[in-house]
Amino acid sequence: MTKLLFDGSEWDFKTLDRAYAAIEEIALNDLGLDVYPNQIEIISSEQMLDAYSSLAMPLMYNHWSFGKLFAREETLYRAGYSALAYEIVINSNPCISYLLEENTMTMQALVMAHAAFGHNHFFKNNYLFRQWTNAEGILDYLSFAKRYVAACEERHGRDEVEAVLDAAHALMDQGVFRYRRPPRPSKERVIEKRRKRMEYEAEAYSELWRTLPAGIEPPTAPPTRDPDEEFGVEDRLPEENVLYFLEKNSPNLKPWQRETLRIVRNLAQYFYPQRQLKVMNEGCATFVHYTIMNKLYERGMIGEGSLLEFLHSHTSVVFQPAFDDKRYYGINPYALGFAIMEDIKRICDEPTAEDREWFPAIAGSGDAMAALKEAWANYRDESFIEQYLSPKVMRDMRLFALFDRADDPTYRVNAIHDERGYRAVRSALARQYDTSADPNIQVAGADLKGDRTLVLEHHMHRGIPLNNATKEQVLAHVELLWGHDVRLEEVAD
Amino acid sequence: MTHFIDRRLNPKGKSLGNRQRFLRRARAQIREAVQKSLKDSAVADLAKERKIKISTKGTKEPRFRLDPRAAGERDFVLPGNKEFSSGDEINKPRSGEDGGRGKQASDGYDGEDDFEFTMTQDEVLDIFFEDLALPNLVRTTLKETPAKTWKRAGITTAGSPNQINLLRTMRHAQGRRIALRRPSLKDIEKLEEQLEAAEREEPQAPDKIAALKEQLAKANARRKWVGFIDPVDVRFNAFTEQPVPTSQAVMFCLMDVSGSMGEREKDLAKRFYMLLHLFLKRRYEKVDVVFIRHTHDAQEVDEQEFFYSRQSGGTIVSTALDKMLEIQKARYATADWNIYAAQASDGYTQTGDARHCVELLNDQIMPLCQYYAYIEILDEREMEVFASEDSGAELWRAYRTVAEEWDNFATKRIARPSDIFPVFHELFRKAEG
């Protein structure tokens, strides 16, 4: 009598169901994960390519840049340079995961554990996703965006729409609110406004008007001014969200162009948390699939062949080439996230003296899942690394920090993975994942009464300027949206 | 359970709209690339998928990027330390050899360079046609897939009722009836007769009557459950789709390769051949291409040499016609082959040769040919000089007389790719009709 869920690499829907049930059992009961309902869809490789080229969303408005992405991916894929992702998962409720039909059964199990439980738990629980993205509404919004852009193309022509989208895409990184939500008139203020208006109408009411012969209208009340508008644009500056500023204040845009900017801006905002959570998101999913697959093996539900296949693909996912390796392309978020999370587990279960000194709160607590869930819920990449990157992980990955000044012919090694360097390396790495290290561009002034020049400021961080070539191109796009001159000033910190 | 949804049968190619937008956007670059790629490819290879490499100019997506190489300072962390300890100095990689440093070091740069992608046959043809200014109707004719016809392909067990093969069906039914020993109507009648006789003649033998009755009942029952015809007997005629069998064609490409034919002239000529080849390809299953080049002497050569090698010498056009006749007689009998010829020249030939050409064409070649197209490649300035069809050099005037005589002889002067198509006007009009 065998408990094996499956045997061999072929899959069918019955086997998928069985495997899903077993994985769900472990995920919910053993790991105590908290997930959105799952919807798992099987797609072919062409459909995977399609999904790739629309920012991994199931729906997207049409734009040539997606076609370019598709052409590139397709060529790479057909030439065998790149394999397709095994899975795509969408932060929505229900959580949609796409599985590739070509995966073996072992891979399907791995991918279900990874996406449908790992990513899903993270989407549902991390504070950034909870605060900033609306998992319930995203698909509806995308379908609205697609229809809206298509309607605009029909009415105003493809070229017009393309120009606006091009410009908006160029400003996508500057189209997010990093620290606050878009200002919205508060409820009290709306009520207050309505009250004042009624008051005015009551005061201005005169019986005399009723005696006018039909056809002559009484003079209407002058519109009360929105308190917001009593301040000029200048009073609401500086503004970090350039797209938002243009949408609201550009003198020349037509309503549909403003709405298009809004669509791109909302999309940028939706993706913004994902950019701040790459390491944690992938680390969490990788940790979950690793734990679940091992548990399945321990319980005799997958065979040794499957275990080896899973380990092979797992190790290639978390492979981190050294900096001087040809394959090095930055720090692998899967590798870093997984290493830190595995280490948290070790610290909770078998702490060393070093761990007790560094992590007194969790060392030896014996409840790794509680510590991990706490981390998954309340941190983002930067703070997570600053808090949890342990000396052991730094030693294992042999991390070292370089100092780079543009004028020097050399880099200086500032700190390495040793007693003196741990804190410096950790902080430097954490900074690297801080999105405030993105170009900090703000709208500083808009001379609406004069020549209407828009002034953007780049607040330099440690003296690093913008790349000149791309700066000019982006500014051309801003000028198109603003309709008048645009100036960008570098401001030293 | 409702966890799984099979989307594999959903339509794919969702990004087709995006692809068209991209092609439109990069039109100029793609066009250049396609033209270059056409120049380098064989006449017969036009209608194929091809890889196109374009620069990302015009399809750039700029964003604000930091440029840490220009000024300022920063810290960054790398994995895989082997020999460094704090305080060491490491030489910066020179720009250009960025490889090992990865993304961190190249953050400030636009890493995009040329990129390659595959264009489908239709997309390539669209651009080719656009240059040639082909009328739309012709474009669709050319892009059409070859005609198909239904051919018998034996017998199957499934099909539509109107395709039932009665003979086979009945034969199977009969075999089954025999094998399962279905009593025939005659057998029943015989039994009934016997029973009747027994009842009449031997009413005192009830056993026999009962036995006969039972036999009759059994036979009737058996008739009922072994049907006369059963679904398993039914056979249908099967048909498969097959391309319309068309005969074969040979296309003679004749070109003057003397010094006066430069790069531009040859490129125009090549497009002219490509278009004819494309047309023939759609009409005939097999198309042979014969390349004959000539100066004062004609040779059959391969395509490479035809377009790229140069020969010096005078120009005697009739040698090429002689050569063509010779090859045709040796290898392409008119009974088996449809013969097409396309000749390109700059219009010069030795004095007196033109008359010889006319004789050859009128007496020998035109009776063999389905179509003969002649283009004279001029530069734009000459084009203005020879605005009228009637004026022109000796060869032109001579060929005009042939054209008057034969409907399937076309002549045209061209200076631009868009001039080529009218040469084939007649040909394509027939194709449409």
Contacts between the chains, C-beta under 8 A, distances in Angstrom:
chain1	res1	chain2	res2	distance
A	13	B	4	5.7
A	13	B	6	7.4
A	16	B	3	8.0
A	16	B	4	5.8
A	17	B	1	5.5
A	17	B	3	7.0
A	17	B	4	7.0
A	20	B	1	7.6
A	20	B	3	5.6
A	20	B	4	7.7
A	21	B	1	7.9
A	38	B	3	5.8
A	39	B	3	7.0
A	39	B	5	6.6
A	40	B	3	5.3
A	40	B	4	5.2
A	40	B	5	7.1
A	41	B	4	7.5
A	41	B	5	4.5
A	41	B	6	7.6
A	41	B	7	4.6
A	42	B	4	6.8
A	42	B	5	7.3
A	42	B	6	5.2
A	42	B	7	6.1
A	42	B	8	5.9
A	43	B	7	4.8
A	43	B	8	6.2
A	43	B	10	7.7
A	44	B	8	4.8
A	44	B	12	6.6
A	46	B	12	4.1
A	46	B	13	7.1
A	47	B	7	6.6
A	47	B	8	7.4
A	47	B	10	6.8
A	47	B	12	5.2
A	47	B	14	7.5
A	49	B	15	7.6
A	50	B	12	6.3
A	50	B	13	7.2
A	50	B	14	4.4
A	50	B	15	5.0
A	53	B	15	5.1
A	53	B	18	6.7
A	54	B	14	7.5
A	54	B	15	6.7
A	54	B	18	7.7
A	62	B	17	4.7
A	62	B	18	5.5
A	62	B	21	6.2
A	63	B	18	6.5
A	63	B	21	6.6
A	64	B	18	6.5
A	64	B	21	3.8
A	64	B	22	4.2
A	64	B	24	7.1
A	64	B	25	4.3
A	64	B	26	8.0
A	64	B	59	7.2
A	65	B	22	7.6
A	65	B	59	7.7
A	65	B	61	5.6
A	66	B	15	6.2
A	66	B	18	4.2
A	66	B	22	7.9
A	67	B	15	6.3
A	67	B	17	7.8
A	67	B	18	3.5
A	67	B	19	4.2
A	67	B	20	7.1
A	67	B	21	5.4
A	67	B	22	3.1
A	67	B	23	7.4
A	68	B	22	4.8
A	68	B	25	7.9
A	68	B	26	7.7
A	68	B	59	5.7
A	70	B	15	4.6
A	70	B	18	6.3
A	70	B	19	6.1
A	70	B	22	7.8
A	71	B	19	6.6
A	71	B	22	6.4
A	71	B	115	7.9
A	71	B	117	3.8
A	71	B	118	7.9
A	72	B	115	5.7
A	72	B	117	6.5
A	74	B	117	6.9
A	74	B	118	7.3
A	75	B	51	7.7
A	75	B	115	7.7
A	75	B	116	5.7
A	75	B	117	4.6
A	75	B	118	6.0
A	78	B	118	7.1
A	98	B	7	7.7
A	101	B	8	5.7
A	158	B	21	7.2
A	158	B	24	7.9
A	162	B	21	7.4
A	162	B	25	7.5
A	166	B	61	7.7
A	169	B	61	6.1
A	170	B	61	6.8
A	170	B	62	5.5
A	170	B	63	6.1
A	172	B	63	7.3
A	173	B	63	5.7
A	173	B	64	6.5
A	174	B	64	6.8
A	320	B	79	5.5
A	320	B	80	7.6
A	321	B	80	7.1
A	322	B	79	6.1
A	322	B	80	2.4
A	322	B	82	7.4
A	323	B	78	3.8
A	323	B	79	6.0
A	323	B	80	5.1
A	323	B	81	8.0
A	323	B	100	7.0
A	323	B	101	7.4
A	323	B	102	6.9
A	324	B	80	6.9
A	324	B	82	7.9
A	324	B	100	5.0
A	325	B	80	7.0
A	325	B	100	6.8
A	326	B	99	6.4
A	326	B	100	6.5
A	328	B	80	7.7
A	328	B	100	6.0
A	328	B	101	7.8
A	328	B	102	4.5
A	329	B	102	5.0
A	329	B	103	5.7
A	330	B	102	5.2
A	330	B	103	4.0
A	330	B	104	6.2
A	331	B	77	7.4
A	331	B	78	7.9
A	331	B	79	6.1
A	397	B	79	4.7
A	397	B	80	7.5
A	398	B	79	6.2
A	398	B	80	5.4
A	398	B	81	4.3
A	398	B	82	7.4
A	399	B	77	5.4
A	399	B	78	7.2
A	399	B	79	5.6
A	399	B	81	7.0
A	400	B	77	7.0
A	400	B	78	6.2
A	400	B	81	4.2
A	400	B	84	5.9
A	401	B	75	5.5
A	401	B	76	7.1
A	401	B	77	5.0
A	402	B	75	6.8
A	402	B	76	5.7
A	402	B	77	7.6
A	402	B	78	6.6
A	402	B	90	7.1
A	403	B	73	7.0
A	403	B	74	7.8
A	403	B	75	5.5
A	404	B	68	6.6
A	404	B	73	6.4
A	404	B	74	5.4
A	404	B	75	7.4
A	404	B	76	6.8
A	404	B	92	7.8
A	405	B	72	7.6
A	405	B	73	4.2
A	406	B	68	6.4
A	406	B	69	5.8
A	406	B	70	6.1
A	406	B	71	4.8
A	406	B	72	5.7
A	406	B	73	7.0
A	407	B	71	7.8
A	408	B	92	7.8
A	409	B	91	6.8
A	409	B	92	6.4
A	410	B	89	4.1
A	410	B	90	5.8
A	410	B	91	5.5
A	410	B	92	6.3
A	411	B	89	7.1
A	411	B	90	4.6
A	411	B	91	8.0
A	411	B	92	6.1
A	412	B	87	7.2
A	412	B	88	7.4
A	412	B	89	5.7
A	412	B	90	7.9
A	413	B	84	4.7
A	413	B	85	7.0
A	413	B	86	5.4
A	413	B	87	6.4
A	413	B	88	4.3
A	413	B	89	7.6
A	413	B	90	6.7
A	414	B	75	6.3
A	414	B	86	6.4
A	415	B	86	5.4
A	416	B	81	5.7
A	416	B	84	6.2
A	416	B	85	5.9
A	416	B	86	5.5
A	417	B	81	6.8
A	418	B	85	7.7
A	418	B	86	7.7
A	420	B	86	7.0
A	421	B	86	5.9
A	425	B	77	6.1
A	428	B	75	4.3
A	428	B	76	6.9
A	428	B	77	5.1
A	429	B	77	4.3
A	431	B	75	6.8
A	432	B	76	6.1
A	432	B	77	6.1
A	439	B	64	4.5
A	439	B	65	7.1
A	439	B	66	5.6
A	441	B	64	6.1
A	458	B	64	7.7
A	460	B	72	6.6
A	461	B	72	7.8
A	462	B	72	5.2
A	462	B	73	5.1
A	462	B	74	5.9
A	463	B	71	5.5
A	463	B	72	3.2
A	463	B	73	6.3
A	464	B	66	5.0
A	464	B	67	6.9
A	464	B	68	5.0
A	464	B	70	7.6
A	464	B	71	6.7
A	464	B	72	3.5
A	464	B	73	7.6
A	464	B	74	6.4
A	465	B	66	7.5
A	465	B	67	5.9
A	465	B	70	5.3
A	465	B	71	5.5
A	465	B	72	6.7
A	466	B	64	5.7
A	466	B	65	6.8
A	466	B	66	6.4
A	466	B	67	6.4
A	467	B	64	7.9
A	467	B	65	4.4
A	467	B	66	6.8
A	467	B	67	3.9
A	467	B	70	7.6
A	467	B	108	4.8
A	467	B	109	7.1
A	467	B	110	7.6
A	468	B	67	7.1
A	468	B	70	7.6
A	469	B	110	6.9
A	470	B	62	4.5
A	470	B	63	6.4
A	470	B	64	6.6
A	470	B	65	5.2
A	470	B	110	6.0
A	471	B	64	6.5
A	473	B	60	6.7
A	473	B	62	3.6
A	474	B	62	5.0
A	474	B	63	6.5
A	474	B	64	5.5
A	477	B	62	7.4
